Amino acid sequence: MAEGHRPHLAIARSARFAPLLQRARLHTRMFAGLVGGASTVPRAGSMDAKVAEFARRYEAMGLQGTPASPDEVASLERQLGVMFPAAYKAFLFVLGRDGGPDFIGSDCTIRHLPKLREWAEGLLRECGSQYTLPEKAFVFFMHQGYSFLYFVADQSSEDPAVYAYVEGDSAPVKKAESFTAWLSL
């Protein structure tokens, strides 16, 4: 498989994204360098080191975008009444404001996150599905209005399983054993 090729993501690499990608790499490197120093990541026990470890993995995987700030992520957690697992928080710190070229056509940034559960429930209704999202389901990704992904944010895992629903299915299916594994697909 070619480097950076992720068939589940819309990939569109072009020269117009070059400055954005360079800035995202810089932000990611700066975040990774904060571990052991004066971290700006919100404190939650030893969460800082765990989040930083996931961020380093994502950078090594070639994920690029514009990071969300720690304040933006903390504000979103308060707004939605959820505590994000370390793997997902790191994702937001790598590309939470702009999903970069791998996520073109998909709603997965902090600007869209507050609406995604409502949109996902609407899609389930429109498709006649009897499935109800679990109470703690956090819809983190919607693609073109016909599919969505979620994990259960119940604090039982730093890297929770990912479930996928595609228009016309009766219910979501487990897409990956962990958020990190989903990013690797």
Backbone bond lengths (Angstrom), bond angles and torsions (degrees), N, CA, C in turn:
res aa  C-N    CA-C-N  psi(-1)  N-CA   C-N-CA  omega(-1)  CA-C   N-CA-C  phi
1 M - - - 1.451 - - 1.523 107.76 -
2 A 1.309 118.38 135.77 1.457 122.97 -178.74 1.521 111.15 -65.29
3 E 1.349 115.51 148.53 1.458 119.64 178.68 1.524 109.87 -58.79
4 G 1.319 116.12 135.91 1.458 120.86 179.10 1.516 113.87 78.83
5 H 1.324 118.87 -2.90 1.464 120.80 -178.42 1.518 109.99 -81.69
6 R 1.309 116.63 116.39 1.450 122.66 177.58 1.521 106.27 -130.16
7 P 1.334 117.70 99.70 1.465 120.30 -173.07 1.525 114.41 -61.29
8 H 1.327 119.74 -18.83 1.458 120.48 -178.98 1.520 111.76 -85.02
9 L 1.317 117.75 -4.02 1.454 121.11 -179.52 1.519 109.34 -115.27
10 A 1.313 116.22 149.48 1.460 120.31 174.21 1.519 107.06 -78.11
11 I 1.316 116.86 118.96 1.454 120.11 -176.85 1.520 108.78 -108.68
12 A 1.302 115.86 124.42 1.457 121.10 178.03 1.518 107.74 -142.57
13 R 1.292 116.72 96.18 1.463 120.67 -179.26 1.528 107.53 -101.64
14 S 1.306 116.01 129.67 1.452 119.70 178.15 1.518 109.55 -151.79
15 A 1.329 115.82 167.64 1.463 121.45 -178.16 1.517 111.78 -62.04
16 R 1.315 118.09 -28.74 1.461 119.21 -177.31 1.524 112.50 -67.19
17 F 1.341 117.63 -18.41 1.459 120.79 179.01 1.524 112.76 -92.30
18 A 1.333 118.43 -7.92 1.464 121.51 -174.20 1.532 113.09 -54.23
19 P 1.345 120.19 -50.12 1.468 118.56 -179.77 1.533 112.52 -61.61
20 L 1.304 117.25 -38.64 1.460 121.56 179.19 1.527 109.97 -64.12
21 L 1.318 117.00 -43.03 1.457 120.86 -178.75 1.520 110.99 -65.69
22 Q 1.323 117.48 -40.03 1.460 120.16 177.79 1.524 110.83 -62.18
23 R 1.336 117.70 -42.73 1.460 121.92 179.51 1.524 110.26 -64.50
24 A 1.330 117.19 -40.84 1.462 120.68 -179.52 1.520 110.87 -64.48
25 R 1.329 117.35 -41.80 1.467 120.13 178.17 1.524 110.44 -61.34
26 L 1.329 116.29 -41.36 1.450 120.67 179.10 1.526 110.55 -62.43
27 H 1.332 117.54 -47.40 1.462 121.07 179.82 1.521 111.03 -61.11
28 T 1.326 116.78 -41.35 1.455 120.39 -179.12 1.521 110.30 -65.24
29 R 1.341 117.23 -43.20 1.453 120.02 178.15 1.527 110.93 -63.20
30 M 1.332 115.77 -39.94 1.463 119.07 178.89 1.518 110.32 -63.07
31 F 1.334 117.68 -42.31 1.461 120.64 179.86 1.523 110.14 -63.77
32 A 1.333 116.56 -46.23 1.458 119.90 -178.68 1.523 110.89 -61.71
33 G 1.323 118.24 -32.76 1.445 122.27 179.63 1.512 114.06 -73.26
34 L 1.318 117.90 -11.20 1.456 120.68 -178.85 1.514 113.13 -77.17
35 V 1.319 117.88 -18.64 1.452 120.53 -177.67 1.519 109.12 -62.72
36 G 1.315 114.92 131.47 1.449 120.38 -178.82 1.519 111.45 88.38
37 G 1.302 117.56 -13.81 1.454 121.77 178.30 1.513 109.06 -109.75
38 A 1.316 115.96 -152.90 1.465 121.61 -179.68 1.523 108.76 -83.51
39 S 1.307 117.33 85.93 1.457 122.09 -175.95 1.529 111.47 -71.61
40 T 1.320 114.81 143.13 1.462 120.29 175.71 1.523 110.84 -96.34
41 V 1.326 117.35 0.42 1.456 121.18 178.24 1.522 108.79 -72.02
42 P 1.336 118.47 134.59 1.464 120.34 179.40 1.525 111.15 -54.44
43 R 1.308 117.07 134.58 1.461 122.20 -178.80 1.523 111.41 -76.36
44 A 1.323 115.70 134.58 1.460 122.69 173.00 1.519 106.57 -152.29
45 G 1.312 116.07 77.66 1.458 120.27 -176.29 1.519 109.07 67.80
46 S 1.313 117.09 -126.80 1.464 121.33 179.18 1.524 110.88 -96.38
47 M 1.323 117.39 21.37 1.459 121.97 -177.34 1.518 112.34 -58.20
48 D 1.339 118.95 -36.32 1.454 121.20 -177.06 1.524 111.81 -52.69
49 A 1.307 117.43 -52.08 1.456 121.52 -178.03 1.527 111.13 -64.94
50 K 1.314 117.46 -39.22 1.471 120.71 179.28 1.522 110.88 -65.49
51 V 1.319 116.29 -45.06 1.469 120.69 179.17 1.525 109.52 -62.28
52 A 1.324 117.78 -44.68 1.457 121.92 -179.72 1.527 111.26 -62.44
53 E 1.317 117.06 -38.19 1.469 120.24 178.58 1.539 110.02 -63.45
54 F 1.321 117.66 -45.08 1.460 119.94 176.96 1.527 110.56 -62.54
55 A 1.336 118.09 -41.08 1.470 121.48 179.78 1.524 110.42 -60.39
56 R 1.337 117.17 -41.79 1.474 119.80 177.81 1.532 110.68 -63.30
57 R 1.319 116.58 -40.67 1.476 119.71 177.84 1.526 110.66 -60.85
58 Y 1.319 115.84 -44.28 1.469 119.70 -177.51 1.518 110.87 -65.65
59 E 1.317 117.11 -39.82 1.458 119.60 177.37 1.530 109.53 -63.19
60 A 1.331 117.13 -41.99 1.466 121.21 178.95 1.530 111.14 -63.23
61 M 1.326 116.59 -28.45 1.465 121.23 177.66 1.527 111.36 -76.83
62 G 1.331 116.80 -10.47 1.454 120.37 179.30 1.522 114.24 92.14
63 L 1.337 117.65 10.54 1.462 119.12 177.92 1.517 109.50 -67.41
64 Q 1.313 115.61 136.14 1.450 121.35 -176.60 1.512 109.54 -140.99
65 G 1.311 115.55 143.80 1.452 121.66 177.17 1.511 108.50 176.32
66 T 1.303 116.76 -164.79 1.459 121.02 177.64 1.521 108.23 -104.86
67 P 1.329 117.10 121.86 1.466 119.96 -175.66 1.525 113.54 -69.52
68 A 1.313 115.28 149.84 1.463 121.91 168.37 1.523 106.55 -82.66
69 S 1.306 116.49 151.32 1.467 119.99 178.44 1.529 109.43 -81.88
70 P 1.323 117.27 158.82 1.463 120.13 175.33 1.532 111.89 -56.07
71 D 1.340 117.07 -38.82 1.468 120.19 178.59 1.526 111.42 -63.93
72 E 1.331 117.33 -40.66 1.470 120.75 178.65 1.526 110.88 -63.90
73 V 1.325 116.81 -42.13 1.465 120.58 -179.12 1.524 110.03 -67.35
74 A 1.329 117.35 -44.78 1.470 120.72 178.94 1.528 110.64 -62.29
75 S 1.315 117.48 -40.53 1.464 121.82 178.74 1.527 110.77 -63.80
76 L 1.330 116.48 -41.69 1.466 120.78 178.78 1.526 111.08 -64.68
77 E 1.324 117.04 -41.01 1.464 120.30 177.60 1.534 110.16 -60.62
78 R 1.314 116.42 -43.65 1.483 119.70 178.43 1.523 110.62 -64.58
79 Q 1.328 117.03 -46.35 1.467 121.46 -178.84 1.523 111.87 -58.49
80 L 1.321 116.52 -42.01 1.462 121.18 -175.61 1.526 112.91 -92.36
81 G 1.329 117.19 -7.73 1.460 120.16 179.33 1.515 112.85 66.66
82 V 1.320 116.90 39.15 1.462 121.96 -177.40 1.523 109.09 -136.34
83 M 1.324 115.83 149.40 1.457 120.79 171.55 1.518 106.33 -109.07
84 F 1.323 116.27 116.06 1.458 120.24 -176.63 1.523 111.25 -71.03
85 P 1.334 116.61 142.07 1.464 119.46 174.29 1.536 109.33 -68.17
86 A 1.313 116.99 157.40 1.461 122.42 -176.10 1.528 112.59 -54.83
87 A 1.320 117.18 -43.18 1.469 120.28 -177.94 1.524 111.38 -60.79
88 Y 1.318 117.28 -40.16 1.454 120.22 -178.75 1.528 111.40 -77.42
89 K 1.316 116.86 -38.11 1.464 120.26 178.04 1.529 109.02 -59.43
90 A 1.326 117.34 -42.50 1.466 120.95 177.63 1.524 110.90 -61.08
91 F 1.322 116.91 -40.39 1.470 121.66 177.15 1.528 109.61 -56.43
92 L 1.324 117.03 -45.54 1.466 120.59 179.24 1.527 111.21 -65.26
93 F 1.327 117.02 -36.74 1.461 120.35 178.84 1.526 112.31 -71.79
94 V 1.322 117.60 -15.94 1.463 121.09 176.88 1.528 110.79 -94.47
95 L 1.337 117.72 -43.40 1.461 119.32 -175.96 1.527 113.81 -148.97
96 G 1.318 117.04 38.33 1.460 121.14 -176.95 1.518 116.14 -73.37
97 R 1.322 117.61 -24.96 1.467 119.69 -179.44 1.518 111.63 -91.91
98 D 1.334 116.89 -30.18 1.461 121.75 179.43 1.519 105.94 -147.53
99 G 1.308 116.31 118.96 1.449 120.95 -175.43 1.509 115.59 -69.04
100 G 1.309 118.05 -4.65 1.455 120.19 178.60 1.519 111.92 71.17
101 P 1.322 115.81 -173.87 1.465 120.78 -172.86 1.527 114.71 -66.06
102 D 1.320 118.04 -23.61 1.466 119.81 -178.94 1.526 112.72 -74.71
103 F 1.319 117.93 -15.89 1.458 120.45 -173.93 1.526 113.50 -120.33
104 I 1.311 117.14 21.21 1.464 120.26 178.12 1.526 108.56 -62.32
105 G 1.338 115.93 133.26 1.465 121.24 -179.84 1.512 113.21 88.89
106 S 1.323 116.33 -0.79 1.459 120.99 -178.96 1.519 110.41 -117.53
107 D 1.316 116.14 143.60 1.459 121.91 175.93 1.519 107.47 -96.03
108 C 1.329 115.97 109.62 1.465 119.99 -178.13 1.523 111.69 -150.34
109 T 1.311 117.53 10.61 1.458 120.57 -177.96 1.525 110.60 -98.58
110 I 1.334 115.74 165.50 1.460 119.28 -174.70 1.528 112.25 -59.77
111 R 1.297 117.22 -24.78 1.468 120.54 177.44 1.534 111.45 -64.51
112 H 1.333 117.18 -34.29 1.466 121.73 -177.03 1.519 114.16 -94.74
113 L 1.321 117.48 -24.76 1.464 121.05 -171.37 1.530 114.92 -52.53
114 P 1.340 119.84 -40.57 1.470 118.21 -179.19 1.532 114.25 -61.76
115 K 1.327 118.08 -20.34 1.469 121.60 -176.59 1.527 113.63 -100.05
116 L 1.325 117.88 -14.30 1.462 120.10 -169.21 1.521 114.64 -64.34
117 R 1.309 118.91 -38.69 1.468 119.26 179.61 1.526 110.07 -62.48
118 E 1.312 116.41 -45.26 1.473 120.82 178.47 1.532 110.30 -59.10
119 W 1.327 117.03 -44.49 1.459 120.66 179.38 1.532 110.72 -64.49
120 A 1.325 117.11 -40.01 1.468 121.12 179.58 1.526 110.65 -64.69
121 E 1.326 116.31 -43.85 1.468 119.29 178.14 1.528 110.59 -63.47
122 G 1.317 117.03 -37.08 1.467 120.62 176.19 1.518 111.69 -63.29
123 L 1.315 117.07 -40.99 1.466 120.99 178.26 1.531 110.39 -63.38
124 L 1.321 116.73 -43.94 1.466 119.80 177.99 1.531 110.68 -58.35
125 R 1.340 116.57 -44.76 1.480 120.61 178.97 1.519 111.32 -63.19
126 E 1.342 116.35 -47.16 1.470 120.54 -179.17 1.518 111.93 -58.66
127 C 1.316 116.56 -32.61 1.467 121.45 -178.33 1.526 112.20 -87.75
128 G 1.328 116.85 -0.24 1.457 120.44 178.67 1.520 113.80 73.89
129 S 1.310 117.03 17.63 1.458 120.45 179.97 1.526 109.82 -73.43
130 Q 1.308 116.43 139.99 1.464 121.91 175.70 1.527 111.28 -88.70
131 Y 1.326 116.11 -3.21 1.460 121.31 -177.20 1.523 110.73 -68.25
132 T 1.326 115.79 139.07 1.458 122.40 174.74 1.525 108.10 -117.49
133 L 1.309 116.21 129.82 1.462 119.47 177.98 1.531 110.20 -60.65
134 P 1.324 117.84 141.62 1.465 119.90 175.41 1.535 110.53 -58.50
135 E 1.305 116.46 152.13 1.462 121.55 -177.80 1.524 112.09 -53.32
136 K 1.304 117.49 -42.23 1.466 121.98 -176.82 1.534 113.20 -93.87
137 A 1.344 116.94 11.83 1.464 119.51 177.94 1.523 109.46 -64.68
138 F 1.318 116.36 132.99 1.459 121.54 175.72 1.522 107.63 -116.69
139 V 1.321 115.82 109.75 1.463 121.41 178.67 1.521 106.93 -80.18
140 F 1.333 116.12 116.49 1.461 120.92 -174.43 1.520 113.34 -111.98
141 F 1.336 117.35 -3.25 1.462 119.80 -172.59 1.521 109.04 -156.19
142 M 1.318 115.97 132.55 1.460 120.83 172.58 1.525 106.80 -137.35
143 H 1.312 116.21 133.81 1.464 120.30 -178.45 1.525 110.47 -116.10
144 Q 1.324 114.33 116.68 1.460 123.13 173.64 1.534 113.59 53.36
145 G 1.315 117.98 19.60 1.453 122.12 176.52 1.520 115.33 78.03
146 Y 1.341 118.42 2.47 1.462 119.44 -178.08 1.526 113.88 -116.37
147 S 1.316 117.63 -3.85 1.460 119.71 177.33 1.523 109.00 -150.87
148 F 1.327 115.03 153.01 1.466 119.49 176.97 1.512 110.38 -147.27
149 L 1.328 114.34 161.25 1.458 122.71 178.79 1.516 108.87 -127.06
150 Y 1.321 115.83 147.53 1.458 119.74 176.33 1.521 110.37 -149.13
151 F 1.321 114.67 163.62 1.460 122.09 169.21 1.519 106.44 -132.85
152 V 1.311 115.93 163.84 1.458 120.55 178.39 1.528 107.44 -93.71
153 A 1.327 115.88 117.24 1.466 122.58 -176.62 1.522 110.00 -95.95
154 D 1.320 115.39 68.58 1.469 120.34 -177.60 1.527 111.86 -109.09
155 Q 1.321 117.33 13.19 1.450 124.94 178.41 1.527 113.57 65.03
156 S 1.323 117.32 17.70 1.461 119.84 178.91 1.523 112.23 -87.99
157 S 1.350 117.17 -11.05 1.457 120.52 -178.47 1.516 110.72 -148.65
158 E 1.332 115.78 140.99 1.465 121.80 174.31 1.527 110.52 -76.29
159 D 1.344 116.77 -17.90 1.461 123.14 -175.10 1.536 108.21 -143.65
160 P 1.339 116.78 75.07 1.471 120.57 -170.49 1.532 114.65 -72.24
161 A 1.329 114.79 159.36 1.461 121.60 175.72 1.527 109.66 -63.44
162 V 1.328 115.35 152.35 1.468 122.17 -179.73 1.524 108.68 -114.01
163 Y 1.334 114.96 134.72 1.466 123.04 179.45 1.516 108.92 -115.18
164 A 1.333 115.98 144.11 1.460 121.37 -176.42 1.522 110.92 -125.07
165 Y 1.310 114.88 140.93 1.465 121.33 173.09 1.523 107.96 -125.50
166 V 1.327 115.66 135.22 1.459 122.02 175.92 1.518 107.58 -124.08
167 E 1.322 115.02 136.47 1.457 121.80 -179.45 1.530 110.98 -42.65
168 G 1.323 115.80 130.29 1.458 121.89 179.02 1.515 114.22 97.97
169 D 1.321 118.01 -19.82 1.469 120.62 176.66 1.525 108.85 -72.19
170 S 1.316 116.53 155.19 1.466 119.25 178.30 1.530 111.87 -77.97
171 A 1.337 116.47 -29.20 1.458 121.02 -178.80 1.528 108.82 -160.18
172 P 1.325 116.75 162.36 1.471 119.37 175.47 1.524 111.41 -65.12
173 V 1.321 114.89 159.74 1.458 122.17 175.32 1.522 108.47 -126.10
174 K 1.324 116.49 154.56 1.455 119.83 176.72 1.523 107.87 -69.03
175 K 1.316 115.28 121.11 1.468 121.60 -178.23 1.527 111.12 -92.21
176 A 1.330 116.32 -35.25 1.471 120.33 -178.60 1.521 109.49 -154.25
177 E 1.314 116.21 151.33 1.466 122.09 179.82 1.521 112.47 -69.60
178 S 1.343 116.67 -18.88 1.464 120.62 179.13 1.523 109.68 -153.47
179 F 1.339 115.34 162.79 1.464 121.03 177.10 1.537 109.35 -61.11
180 T 1.318 116.68 -43.65 1.459 120.64 179.88 1.521 110.86 -62.76
181 A 1.320 117.28 -40.23 1.467 120.01 178.05 1.523 110.33 -63.69
182 W 1.336 117.37 -38.79 1.480 120.17 177.00 1.524 110.28 -60.96
183 L 1.319 117.80 -43.54 1.465 120.08 179.30 1.522 111.84 -62.68
184 S 1.319 117.27 -25.49 1.464 122.11 -178.27 1.519 112.77 -83.45
185 L 1.328 117.51 -11.94 1.469 119.70 -177.19 1.514 111.84 -61.10
